[in-house]
């Protein structure tokens, strides 16, 4: 039930400041206030960033674009960044990170969700989230940005990696970027070419833009011998890509590693920006496997684990449901406090042992017996 329009919700947000002060000071409970304000409009609350679904549209066989309108607590973002989106399922707060394919000053923004078999959050968003429903938005992060002074930009995307690059490309073109831009989008089949129609429109509207789809499925190999298969430097020659000064790449970790290796050989290492949406291959723990004691303080549980797997994996294996997002140490959704013992950062190998230190469960493995605030 909505007693006022969404436009009024955004206008009323500054008037809620005294309530936020009262909540921060402990004089009022935020949850109680949100329940009362929600009667007026689902997006009206003291301080949480909520958004309403305005539109759903399929942009590929396996990808759905969602247009959202955020309330007045939204502080904006840059295209190319990604945000945390929260849902509550059976009392468990779930979150995932999604790139912004568009964002406007009036609070309208767009993300795209790829349907994945077994995907806990993606399945809910794709199958159940309807126009008019509301979701919560968390922190915005990401350093991907457009190199505005470049004489030539190469965009390399694999699968849903197109979402991050599409956002920065649209903004750059709208702001008058006129140097050559070449986009190679690697997908398995034509049906998985997300935003294909929009990209064709951009190519027709802007003469400096060239868009190429490269299919990796052997059954989709083109008869004319154009680029096919996983990324290789030869594809650039085949497609006539010459004006390259800056490179932006986004896709799964293996794709990003392949592009990074090519960029180093080509002398473009410092001109490369990358973003991976799957966890990188973490270094193998050199220590021999050994049993350790895991104590989860808030849950009042103690269990036997090992020094090889991440604390997030081991907590889940013992029935706990800690919050998480990216599972690769980026979004910080799984951060909690180390109360005792030591953990190893699986990305760098660094050992952390200071009590009260924040650690990210998804990339931290116990060195010995540990206690964490979970």
C-alpha positions in Angstrom: 0.0 0.0 0.0 1.4 3.4 -1.0 -0.2 6.5 0.5 2.2 8.9 -1.3 4.0 8.8 -4.7 7.7 7.8 -4.9 8.7 11.4 -5.8 7.4 12.6 -2.5 9.5 9.9 -0.7 12.7 11.4 -2.1 11.6 14.9 -1.2 10.7 13.9 2.4 14.1 12.3 3.1 15.8 15.5 4.4 13.0 15.9 6.9 13.9 12.5 8.5 17.2 13.8 9.8 16.0 14.4 13.4 14.8 10.8 13.4 18.2 9.5 12.2 19.9 11.5 15.0 17.5 9.9 17.5 18.3 6.4 16.2 22.0 7.0 16.2 21.8 8.3 19.8 19.9 5.2 20.9 16.7 7.1 21.9 14.6 5.4 19.2 14.7 2.0 17.5 15.2 2.3 13.8 13.2 -0.9 13.1 10.2 0.5 14.8 10.3 3.8 12.9 10.8 1.9 9.6 7.7 -0.2 10.3 5.6 3.0 10.8 7.1 4.8 7.8 6.6 1.8 5.6 2.9 2.1 6.0 3.1 5.4 4.2 5.4 4.0 1.4 7.6 0.9 1.3 10.7 3.0 0.4 10.2 5.5 3.2 12.6 4.7 6.2 15.0 6.4 8.5 18.4 5.5 6.8 18.4 2.4 4.6 18.7 2.8 0.8 15.7 1.0 -0.7 14.7 0.8 -4.3 11.6 -0.1 -6.2 11.5 -2.2 -9.3 10.3 -0.1 -12.3 11.0 -2.4 -15.2 12.1 -5.9 -16.1 13.4 -6.8 -19.5 15.3 -9.7 -21.0 18.5 -8.6 -22.7 19.8 -12.1 -23.4 18.5 -15.7 -23.1 20.0 -15.8 -19.6 20.1 -12.2 -18.5 17.5 -9.9 -17.1 17.9 -6.1 -16.8 16.2 -4.5 -13.8 15.4 -0.8 -13.7 15.3 0.4 -10.1 14.3 3.8 -8.5 16.1 4.4 -5.2 14.8 6.5 -2.3 16.4 9.7 -1.1 19.1 8.0 0.9 20.8 7.0 -2.4 24.0 9.0 -2.8 24.6 8.1 -6.4 27.4 6.2 -8.1 29.5 6.1 -11.2 28.8 3.8 -14.2 31.3 0.9 -14.0 30.9 0.6 -10.2 29.0 -2.2 -8.6 26.6 -2.3 -5.7 25.4 -4.7 -3.1 21.8 -5.8 -3.4 20.2 -7.4 -0.3 17.3 -9.9 0.0 16.0 -11.7 3.1 15.1 -15.3 2.6 13.7 -17.5 5.4 15.2 -15.1 7.9 18.6 -15.1 6.3 20.0 -11.9 4.8 21.6 -12.6 1.4 23.5 -10.3 -0.8 25.2 -10.2 -4.2 27.2 -7.6 -6.1 25.9 -6.3 -9.5 27.5 -3.8 -11.9 25.6 -0.6 -12.7 24.8 -0.5 -16.4 23.2 2.9 -16.0 22.6 5.4 -13.2 20.9 8.8 -13.2 20.9 11.8 -10.9 17.1 11.3 -10.2 17.8 8.0 -8.4 17.0 5.7 -11.4 19.6 3.0 -12.0 19.9 -0.3 -13.9 21.6 -3.6 -13.1 21.5 -6.9 -15.0 21.2 -10.3 -13.4 22.4 -13.4 -15.1 20.4 -16.5 -14.4 22.6 -19.3 -13.0 21.7 -22.8 -12.2 21.6 -23.2 -8.5 22.1 -19.5 -8.0 20.4 -18.6 -4.7 19.9 -14.9 -5.2 19.9 -14.7 -9.0 17.0 -17.2 -9.2 14.9 -15.1 -6.8 15.6 -11.9 -8.7 14.9 -13.4 -12.1 11.9 -15.6 -11.3 10.1 -13.9 -8.4 11.0 -10.2 -8.2 8.2 -8.3 -9.8 7.6 -4.7 -10.9 6.6 -2.7 -7.8 8.6 -4.9 -5.4 11.4 -3.3 -3.3 15.0 -4.3 -2.6 17.7 -2.9 -0.3 20.9 -1.5 -1.7 24.2 -1.5 0.1 27.6 -0.1 -0.5 28.8 1.0 -3.9 32.4 0.1 -4.9 34.6 -0.3 -7.9 37.5 1.7 -9.4 36.8 1.0 -13.1 36.7 4.3 -15.0 36.9 5.6 -18.5 40.3 6.9 -19.8 38.9 10.2 -21.2 42.2 11.4 -22.8 43.0 8.1 -24.6 43.4 8.1 -28.4 42.0 4.6 -28.6 40.2 2.3 -26.1 39.7 -1.4 -26.3 37.0 -3.0 -24.3 37.1 -6.8 -23.6 34.2 -8.5 -22.0 33.4 -12.1 -21.3 29.8 -13.2 -20.5 28.2 -10.9 -17.9 31.4 -8.8 -17.8 29.6 -6.7 -20.4 27.5 -5.1 -17.7 30.4 -3.1 -16.1 31.8 -2.0 -19.5 28.5 -1.0 -20.9 28.0 1.5 -18.1 31.3 3.4 -18.6 30.9 3.2 -22.4 27.4 4.8 -22.4 28.6 7.6 -20.1 31.7 8.3 -22.2 29.8 8.5 -25.4 27.1 10.7 -23.9 29.9 13.1 -22.7 31.3 13.4 -26.2 34.2 10.9 -26.3 35.1 10.7 -30.0 38.3 8.6 -30.2 38.1 5.0 -31.6 36.4 2.5 -29.3 36.4 -1.3 -30.0 34.4 -3.7 -28.0 34.9 -7.5 -28.1 32.2 -9.5 -26.3 33.0 -13.1 -25.7 30.0 -15.4 -25.2 29.3 -19.1 -25.8 26.3 -18.6 -28.1 24.5 -15.8 -29.9 21.6 -16.1 -27.5 23.9 -15.1 -24.6 25.0 -11.9 -26.2 23.5 -9.5 -23.6 22.5 -6.0 -24.7 23.2 -7.0 -28.3 20.5 -4.7 -29.7 21.6 -1.7 -27.6 25.2 -2.2 -28.6 24.3 -2.3 -32.3 22.3 1.0 -31.8 25.4 2.6 -30.2 27.5 1.4 -33.1 25.1 2.9 -35.6 24.8 6.2 -33.7 28.5 6.7 -33.0 30.9 6.3 -35.9 33.9 5.8 -33.6 32.4 2.6 -32.0 33.0 -0.9 -33.4 31.3 -3.9 -31.7 32.2 -7.5 -32.3 30.7 -10.6 -30.8 33.1 -13.6 -30.5 31.5 -17.0 -29.9 33.4 -19.6 -27.9 31.1 -22.6 -28.5 32.7 -24.7 -31.3 29.2 -25.2 -32.8 28.9 -21.5 -33.4 32.0 -21.0 -35.4 31.3 -18.6 -38.3 31.9 -19.8 -41.8 33.8 -16.6 -42.8 36.6 -17.4 -40.4 36.2 -14.4 -38.1 37.5 -14.5 -34.6 36.3 -17.5 -32.6 37.1 -19.2 -29.3 38.6 -17.8 -26.1 40.5 -14.5 -26.1 43.7 -14.5 -28.1 45.9 -11.7 -29.4 45.3 -13.0 -32.9 41.6 -11.9 -32.6 42.7 -8.3 -32.6 44.5 -8.8 -36.0 41.6 -10.7 -37.4 39.2 -7.9 -36.5 41.5 -5.1 -37.6 41.9 -3.6 -34.1 44.9 -1.2 -34.3 44.2 2.0 -32.3 44.7 0.7 -28.7 46.1 2.9 -26.0 43.9 1.9 -23.0 42.3 -1.5 -22.3 39.4 -2.2 -20.0 38.5 -5.9 -19.4 35.8 -7.6 -17.3 34.8 -11.2 -17.0 35.6 -14.4 -15.0 39.0 -14.7 -13.4 40.4 -17.0 -16.1 39.5 -14.5 -18.8 41.0 -11.6 -16.9 44.2 -13.6 -16.3 44.5 -14.3 -20.0 44.0 -10.7 -20.9 46.4 -9.5 -18.3 49.1 -11.8 -19.6 48.6 -10.5 -23.2 48.7 -6.9 -22.0 52.0 -7.4 -20.2 53.6 -8.9 -23.3 52.1 -6.1 -25.5 53.5 -3.4 -23.1 50.1 -2.3 -22.0 50.3 -3.4 -18.4 49.9 0.1 -16.9 47.2 0.9 -19.4 45.0 -2.0 -18.3 42.0 -1.9 -16.0 40.5 -5.2 -15.1 37.6 -6.5 -13.0 36.8 -10.1 -12.3 33.4 -11.3 -11.1 34.6 -14.8 -10.1 37.2 -15.6 -7.4 40.7 -15.8 -8.7 42.7 -19.0 -8.2 44.1 -18.7 -4.7 47.6 -19.9 -4.0 47.8 -23.4 -2.6 48.4 -23.4 1.1 51.9 -24.8 1.6 51.4 -26.0 5.2 50.4 -29.7 5.6 46.7 -30.2 6.3 46.0 -30.2 10.1 42.9 -30.2 12.2 42.1 -26.9 14.1 39.5 -25.8 16.6 37.0 -23.3 15.3 35.0 -21.3 17.9 32.1 -19.1 16.7 31.6 -16.8 19.7 28.1 -15.3 19.0 26.7 -18.6 17.8 28.2 -20.3 20.9 29.4 -23.2 18.7 32.7 -25.0 18.6 33.7 -27.3 15.8 36.7 -29.0 14.2 38.0 -27.6 11.0 41.2 -27.5 9.0 43.9 -25.0 8.0 43.2 -25.3 4.2 39.7 -24.0 3.5 38.3 -20.5 4.1 36.5 -19.7 7.3 33.4 -18.9 5.2 33.3 -22.4 3.7 33.9 -24.1 7.0 31.3 -22.0 8.9 28.7 -22.9 6.2 29.8 -26.6 6.4 28.9 -26.5 10.1 25.4 -25.1 9.5 26.1 -21.4 10.1 24.9 -18.8 7.6 27.2 -15.8 7.7 26.5 -12.9 5.3 28.6 -12.9 2.1 28.6 -11.4 -1.3 31.4 -11.7 -3.8 33.3 -14.7 -2.1 36.6 -13.2 -3.3 37.5 -10.6 -0.7 36.2 -7.5 -2.5 32.8 -6.5 -1.2 33.6 -7.0 2.5 30.1 -8.4 3.2 31.5 -11.3 5.2 33.8 -9.2 7.4 33.9 -10.1 11.1 36.3 -9.7 14.0 39.1 -12.1 14.8 38.9 -12.6 18.6 41.7 -15.1 19.1 44.3 -17.1 17.2 45.6 -16.3 13.7 44.4 -16.6 10.1 46.1 -16.5 6.7 44.9 -14.3 3.9 44.5 -16.7 1.0 45.3 -14.0 -1.5 48.6 -12.7 -0.2 49.7 -15.3 2.4 49.9 -12.7 5.1 49.1 -13.9 8.6 46.8 -11.8 10.8 46.8 -12.4 14.5 45.8 -9.2 16.2 42.7 -9.6 18.5 39.8 -7.4 17.3 41.1 -7.2 13.8 38.5 -7.3 11.0 39.0 -10.2 8.6 37.1 -11.3 5.5 35.9 -14.9 6.0 35.9 -15.8 2.3 39.6 -15.3 1.9 40.8 -16.2 5.4 41.9 -19.7 6.5 42.8 -20.5 10.1 46.5 -21.1 10.9 45.7 -22.8 14.1 42.9 -22.7 16.6 40.8 -19.6 16.2 37.9 -17.7 17.7 35.8 -15.3 15.6 32.9 -13.0 16.3 30.3 -15.0 14.3 
